[in-house]
Amino acid sequence: MVGATDNLRWKWDTKLGMSGADAKSSVWVTLTDHGKGFVDSEDAHFFCSPDDPIRSLVMSNVLSLFEIAWAIKNEKLTIDRAREKFFGKIIGRSV
């Protein structure tokens, strides 16, 4: 699972001393193999309402999140290595 929050929420949470992991994820994506041994579906999940001011930002970054998810899978990154490489990074400048 790869998720993202908006830059203002990230700044607020990290300024308060939080790690950023507590920030509300506005969107997250998953790659699923359903036991077949290969990815057969990509899923995107949204945690914002149609009238949320960040909705267009969230929707415009789904492809970038999938690229990160595929990079993690294809590079066979561990959770620790994936966090090191992608956590807190600006989407679009990560892959």
C-alpha positions, 0 to 999 in steps of 0.5 A, a space after each residue: 500500500 502506498 498513500 499520500 497526504 497533501 503538503 499542508 497537512 504534512 507541514 502541520 503534522 511534522 511541525 507539531 513533532 509528529 512523524 508524518 505517518 499520522 497525517 491523514 492519507 487522502 489517497 492510497 493505492 494497492 497492488 493485489 495478486 489474489 493468490 495468482 503469483 502476479 499482480 492482477 489488479 490495481 486499486 485506488 482508495 480515496 479519503 476525501 469527499 466530492 466537495 473537498 478542496 484537495 480532491 483534484 490534487 488527490 485525483 491527479 496523483 494516482 498514477 504517480 502513486 501506482 508508479 511508486 507501488 510498482 517500483 517497490 514491487 519490481 525492486 523488491 524493496 523491504 518495508 524499511 527500504 521503501 520507507 527510506 526511499 519514498 516516505 515524506 517525498 514529493 510525489 512526481 519526484 520520487 521515481 
